Amino acid sequence: MRSGIIKLLGVLTLVGALHSWLGMLWPGLDAFLKGENDFLAKLFNPLSIYYENTPLGGWLWATVMATSALIVLLSIMLAGRAVVRYLDNSRAPMSVLKTTVSIAFETDDLSVAVVNREQLIHANRPVTAYHMTSSVSSKGARIDADSLLVRSETTEAGALAHRILNSGTEQEREIVEVFDKPLPTNWFATYLPNKLVYVLRRMFPRSIVRRTSSIRQIGEYNAEIALIQLTALTHPTNNATIEIRFPEASAPKMKHIEAFMITENLADPVVIRERLPRSPGLRVFYATATSILPEGKLRVTWWNKKLKKRLREARRA
C-alpha cells in the first residue's frame, strides 16, 4: 500500500514538473503552430514579447535550441568521419576478415614450437602476391626455414596455384606467396562492412580466400617471460584470436598469463580464456579481439614459472 502511494506521488510530481516546463515553452510552441509572421526571430529571442510573462521560458527555449543544434552538428560530423573511415578501409588492397594465430609445442620444455596462422581474406583489387614475416627475438632462438608450409584456397576453386619466396636469416624470414593468377574480387563484398561479409562468407565462395601457414621456431618461447603478438598494419584486422596449446606438464597458471590490446601508448587488458583441448595432456588458452585498429597489437604474455621450477628440480635430481 505504501509503495503504491509513493509511486503515485512520484507520477504526480513528474506530471507537475512537465506541465511547468511546458508552460514556459508554450509561447514559442504556440507561435510556431499559429505560423505567425517573423515568429522565428521572436521565438529565438529570449526578450521577445512571447516571453514577457515567462522570461525564464525564453532563455530555456534558446538553450534547448542551441543544444539541439550542437548535438545535430556533432552527429553529422561523427557520421561523416565514420563514412570516410569506412570508405578508406573498403579501398584497402585486401580486407582481413579473420585471423587466428596458434602455437603448438612439440616438446614439454617449450623449446620447439610450431606457429600456425589461419586467415580469411578478401581482395578488393586484383592481388598477385601476399607478404608476411616470421621473426624471433629471444637470445639463441632461431627459425627452421625448411619447415614452412603455406596454402591458399577458396571454396569454389580449391587450392590456388602459387610459388613461395622464402628468404632471410635464422632470426627473421621474409615470405612472399606469389599467385599464378590474381586473387578474385567481388565489388559487392568490397563495399559491404567486413563484419557482415564475414557473417555472409558462404555467399562469396569464389572470392574469399582461406590462407594457412605454419613454421617451426626453436628457443623462442621457453624463456622466463615469453610473448606472442598479432599486429594490424594500416587497416583493421577483424576477428583476431591468439591461441596457445601448452603441454600440461609445463602449462603456466591462468594468473601467469596476460593479454593486452595495444594502441599507440595505451594497453587495454583482454580476457584470457581456457578451452577444453581436443587431445589429452594439453591446456589451451586463448585471447580474442573483435577488431585490431590500424597499427594496433593483440599481445599475449606469459611467465614460464612452472617450467623453470620443473627444470631446476630436474637438474638437482
C-alpha positions as CSV (number, residue, x, y, z in Angstrom):
1,M,0.0,0.0,0.0
2,R,2.7,2.4,1.0
3,S,4.8,1.7,-2.1
4,G,1.7,2.3,-4.3
5,I,1.2,5.7,-2.7
6,I,4.9,6.6,-3.2
7,K,4.7,5.7,-6.9
8,L,1.5,7.8,-7.3
9,L,3.1,10.8,-5.7
10,G,6.2,10.3,-7.9
11,V,4.0,10.2,-11.0
12,L,2.1,13.3,-9.9
13,T,5.3,15.2,-9.2
14,L,6.7,14.3,-12.7
15,V,3.4,15.4,-14.4
16,G,3.5,18.7,-12.5
17,A,7.2,19.3,-13.5
18,L,6.4,18.6,-17.1
19,H,3.4,20.9,-17.0
20,S,5.6,23.7,-15.6
21,W,8.3,23.2,-18.2
22,L,5.7,23.1,-21.0
23,G,4.1,26.3,-19.6
24,M,7.5,28.1,-20.0
25,L,8.0,26.8,-23.6
26,W,4.4,27.1,-24.7
27,P,4.5,30.7,-26.1
28,G,7.2,29.7,-28.6
29,L,5.4,26.5,-29.5
30,D,2.1,28.4,-29.8
31,A,3.7,30.9,-32.2
32,F,5.1,28.0,-34.3
33,L,1.7,26.3,-34.5
34,K,-0.1,29.5,-35.5
35,G,2.5,30.3,-38.2
36,E,2.8,34.0,-37.3
37,N,5.0,36.3,-39.4
38,D,8.5,36.7,-38.1
39,F,7.8,34.2,-35.4
40,L,11.3,32.6,-35.8
41,A,13.0,35.9,-34.9
42,K,10.8,36.3,-31.9
43,L,11.0,32.6,-31.0
44,F,14.8,32.6,-30.6
45,N,14.9,36.0,-28.8
46,P,14.5,35.4,-25.1
47,L,13.5,39.1,-24.6
48,S,10.7,39.0,-27.2
49,I,7.0,39.6,-26.3
50,Y,6.4,35.9,-26.4
51,Y,8.1,35.5,-23.1
52,E,7.0,38.7,-21.3
53,N,5.0,36.6,-18.8
54,T,7.5,33.8,-18.7
55,P,11.1,35.3,-19.0
56,L,12.7,32.1,-17.9
57,G,10.9,30.2,-20.7
58,G,12.6,32.4,-23.3
59,W,16.1,31.6,-22.0
60,L,15.1,27.9,-21.6
61,W,13.8,27.8,-25.2
62,A,17.0,29.4,-26.6
63,T,19.1,26.9,-24.6
64,V,17.2,23.9,-25.8
65,M,17.5,25.1,-29.5
66,A,21.2,25.8,-29.2
67,T,21.9,22.5,-27.5
68,S,19.8,20.6,-30.2
69,A,21.7,22.4,-33.0
70,L,25.0,21.5,-31.4
71,I,24.0,17.8,-31.0
72,V,22.9,17.7,-34.6
73,L,26.1,19.3,-35.8
74,L,28.3,16.9,-33.8
75,S,26.2,13.9,-35.0
76,I,26.7,15.0,-38.7
77,M,30.5,15.4,-38.1
78,L,30.8,12.0,-36.4
79,A,28.7,10.3,-39.2
80,G,30.9,12.0,-41.8
81,R,34.1,10.7,-40.2
82,A,32.7,7.2,-39.9
83,V,31.8,7.3,-43.6
84,V,35.2,8.5,-44.6
85,R,36.9,5.8,-42.4
86,Y,34.6,3.1,-43.8
87,L,35.3,4.1,-47.5
88,D,39.1,4.2,-46.7
89,N,39.0,0.7,-45.3
90,S,37.0,-0.5,-48.2
91,R,39.7,0.7,-50.6
92,A,42.3,-1.3,-48.8
93,P,44.0,-3.7,-51.2
94,M,42.9,-6.6,-49.0
95,S,40.4,-7.0,-46.2
96,V,41.3,-9.3,-43.3
97,L,38.0,-10.9,-42.2
98,K,39.5,-13.3,-39.6
99,T,43.0,-14.2,-38.3
100,T,43.9,-17.0,-35.9
101,V,47.5,-17.4,-34.7
102,S,48.2,-20.5,-32.6
103,I,51.3,-22.0,-31.0
104,A,51.6,-25.8,-30.6
105,F,54.6,-27.1,-28.7
106,E,56.4,-30.2,-29.9
107,T,58.4,-30.6,-26.6
108,D,57.5,-30.4,-23.0
109,D,60.3,-27.9,-22.3
110,L,58.6,-25.5,-24.8
111,S,61.8,-25.2,-26.8
112,V,60.3,-26.3,-30.1
113,A,57.1,-24.7,-31.3
114,V,55.1,-24.6,-34.5
115,V,53.4,-21.3,-35.1
116,N,50.2,-21.7,-37.2
117,R,48.3,-18.9,-38.9
118,E,44.9,-19.1,-40.4
119,Q,43.2,-16.2,-42.2
120,L,40.1,-15.4,-44.2
121,I,41.0,-12.6,-46.6
122,H,39.1,-10.8,-49.4
123,A,41.0,-8.9,-52.2
124,N,39.4,-5.5,-53.0
125,R,41.5,-5.3,-56.2
126,P,43.5,-7.9,-58.2
127,V,46.2,-9.1,-55.8
128,T,49.1,-11.1,-57.2
129,A,51.2,-11.7,-54.1
130,Y,50.9,-11.8,-50.3
131,H,53.8,-10.8,-48.0
132,M,54.4,-11.9,-44.4
133,T,57.2,-12.2,-41.9
134,S,58.2,-14.6,-39.2
135,S,60.7,-13.5,-36.6
136,V,62.2,-14.5,-33.2
137,S,63.7,-12.2,-30.6
138,S,64.8,-14.5,-27.7
139,K,68.6,-15.0,-27.3
140,G,69.7,-18.0,-29.2
141,A,66.3,-18.5,-30.9
142,R,66.1,-19.5,-34.5
143,I,63.6,-20.3,-37.3
144,D,63.6,-23.6,-39.2
145,A,63.1,-22.1,-42.6
146,D,62.6,-25.6,-44.3
147,S,59.6,-26.2,-42.1
148,L,57.5,-23.5,-43.8
149,L,54.1,-24.6,-45.2
150,V,51.7,-22.3,-47.0
151,R,48.3,-23.0,-48.6
152,S,45.7,-20.7,-50.0
153,E,42.3,-21.9,-51.2
154,T,38.7,-20.9,-52.0
155,T,35.6,-22.9,-51.5
156,E,34.9,-22.9,-55.3
157,A,38.4,-23.3,-56.7
158,G,40.2,-25.3,-54.0
159,A,43.9,-24.8,-53.6
160,L,45.3,-21.8,-55.5
161,A,48.4,-22.3,-57.6
162,H,51.3,-20.3,-56.2
163,R,55.1,-20.2,-55.6
164,I,56.8,-19.3,-52.3
165,L,59.8,-16.9,-51.9
166,N,61.3,-17.7,-48.5
167,S,64.4,-15.6,-47.7
168,G,66.1,-14.0,-44.7
169,T,68.1,-15.2,-41.7
170,E,67.5,-17.7,-38.9
171,Q,66.0,-14.8,-36.8
172,E,63.7,-13.3,-39.4
173,R,62.2,-14.7,-42.5
174,E,60.6,-12.7,-45.4
175,I,57.9,-14.8,-47.0
176,V,56.1,-13.9,-50.3
177,E,53.4,-16.0,-51.7
178,V,53.1,-15.3,-55.5
179,F,49.9,-16.4,-57.1
180,D,49.8,-17.7,-60.6
181,K,46.5,-15.7,-61.1
182,P,45.4,-12.6,-59.3
183,L,43.0,-13.2,-56.4
184,P,39.4,-12.9,-57.5
185,T,37.5,-9.8,-56.3
186,N,33.8,-9.0,-55.6
187,W,32.8,-5.4,-55.6
188,F,29.7,-6.2,-53.5
189,A,31.9,-7.7,-50.8
190,T,34.3,-4.8,-51.1
191,Y,31.7,-2.2,-50.1
192,L,29.9,-4.2,-47.5
193,P,31.1,-3.9,-43.9
194,N,33.7,-6.6,-43.2
195,K,31.8,-7.9,-40.2
196,L,28.8,-8.5,-42.5
197,V,31.0,-10.1,-45.2
198,Y,32.4,-12.5,-42.6
199,V,28.9,-13.5,-41.4
200,L,27.8,-13.9,-45.1
201,R,31.1,-15.5,-46.2
202,R,29.3,-18.6,-47.7
203,M,27.8,-16.2,-50.3
204,F,31.3,-15.5,-51.7
205,P,32.8,-18.9,-52.3
206,R,34.9,-17.6,-55.2
207,S,36.4,-14.5,-53.7
208,I,37.0,-15.2,-50.0
209,V,40.4,-16.9,-49.6
210,R,41.3,-19.2,-46.7
211,R,45.0,-18.9,-46.1
212,T,47.0,-21.2,-43.8
213,S,50.7,-21.2,-42.9
214,S,53.0,-22.9,-40.4
215,I,56.6,-22.6,-39.4
216,R,58.8,-24.1,-36.7
217,Q,60.5,-21.8,-34.2
218,I,63.2,-23.1,-31.8
219,G,64.1,-21.5,-28.4
220,E,61.7,-18.6,-28.7
221,Y,59.0,-19.4,-26.0
222,N,60.9,-21.2,-23.2
223,A,62.4,-18.0,-21.7
224,E,61.4,-16.7,-18.2
225,I,58.9,-14.4,-19.9
226,A,57.5,-15.2,-23.4
227,L,55.1,-13.4,-25.7
228,I,53.4,-13.5,-29.0
229,Q,51.5,-10.7,-30.7
230,L,49.3,-10.1,-33.7
231,T,49.8,-6.7,-35.4
232,A,47.5,-4.9,-37.7
233,L,49.0,-2.7,-40.5
234,T,47.4,0.4,-41.9
235,H,43.9,-1.1,-41.9
236,P,42.0,-3.0,-39.2
237,T,42.3,-6.8,-38.6
238,N,38.9,-8.3,-37.7
239,N,38.0,-11.4,-35.6
240,A,41.5,-11.9,-34.2
241,T,42.5,-14.8,-32.0
242,I,45.7,-15.9,-30.4
243,E,45.7,-19.4,-29.1
244,I,48.5,-21.2,-27.1
245,R,48.4,-25.0,-26.7
246,F,50.7,-25.9,-23.7
247,P,51.8,-29.4,-22.7
248,E,50.1,-29.9,-19.4
249,A,53.4,-30.6,-17.6
250,S,54.7,-27.1,-18.5
251,A,51.5,-25.0,-18.8
252,P,51.5,-21.8,-16.8
253,K,48.7,-21.0,-14.3
254,M,46.0,-18.8,-15.6
255,K,47.2,-15.9,-13.3
256,H,50.6,-16.0,-15.0
257,I,49.1,-15.2,-18.5
258,E,48.1,-11.7,-19.5
259,A,46.7,-10.3,-22.8
260,F,46.6,-6.6,-23.9
261,M,45.2,-4.7,-26.8
262,I,47.9,-2.1,-27.5
263,T,47.0,1.1,-29.5
264,E,49.9,3.6,-29.6
265,N,50.8,4.1,-25.9
266,L,47.6,2.6,-24.5
267,A,47.4,-1.1,-23.3
268,D,43.9,-2.3,-22.5
269,P,43.6,-5.7,-20.8
270,V,42.0,-8.5,-22.7
271,V,40.4,-11.5,-21.0
272,I,42.3,-14.8,-21.2
273,R,40.1,-17.9,-21.5
274,E,40.7,-21.6,-21.5
275,R,39.1,-24.2,-23.7
276,L,38.9,-27.9,-23.5
277,P,41.7,-29.5,-25.6
278,R,40.9,-31.9,-28.4
279,S,43.8,-34.1,-27.3
280,P,44.6,-35.2,-23.7
281,G,47.7,-33.8,-22.0
282,L,47.2,-30.2,-23.2
283,R,46.0,-26.9,-21.7
284,V,44.7,-24.4,-24.3
285,F,44.5,-20.7,-23.5
286,Y,43.3,-18.0,-25.9
287,A,42.5,-14.3,-26.3
288,T,40.2,-12.7,-28.8
289,A,39.5,-9.3,-30.3
290,T,36.6,-8.2,-32.5
291,S,38.9,-5.8,-34.3
292,I,42.5,-4.6,-34.0
293,L,42.8,-1.0,-35.0
294,P,45.3,0.2,-37.6
295,E,48.9,-0.3,-36.3
296,G,47.5,-1.9,-33.1
297,K,48.6,-5.1,-31.5
298,L,46.9,-8.0,-29.7
299,R,49.6,-9.3,-27.4
300,V,49.7,-12.4,-25.0
301,T,52.5,-12.6,-22.4
302,W,53.1,-15.4,-20.0
303,W,55.6,-16.4,-17.3
304,N,57.1,-19.9,-17.5
305,K,57.4,-20.2,-13.7
306,K,56.1,-23.8,-13.7
307,L,58.5,-24.8,-16.5
308,K,61.5,-23.2,-14.8
309,K,60.7,-24.8,-11.5
310,R,60.4,-28.2,-13.1
311,L,63.7,-27.8,-14.9
312,R,65.5,-26.7,-11.7
313,E,64.2,-29.7,-9.9
314,A,65.3,-32.0,-12.7
315,R,68.8,-30.6,-12.6
316,R,69.0,-31.2,-8.8
317,A,67.8,-34.7,-9.1
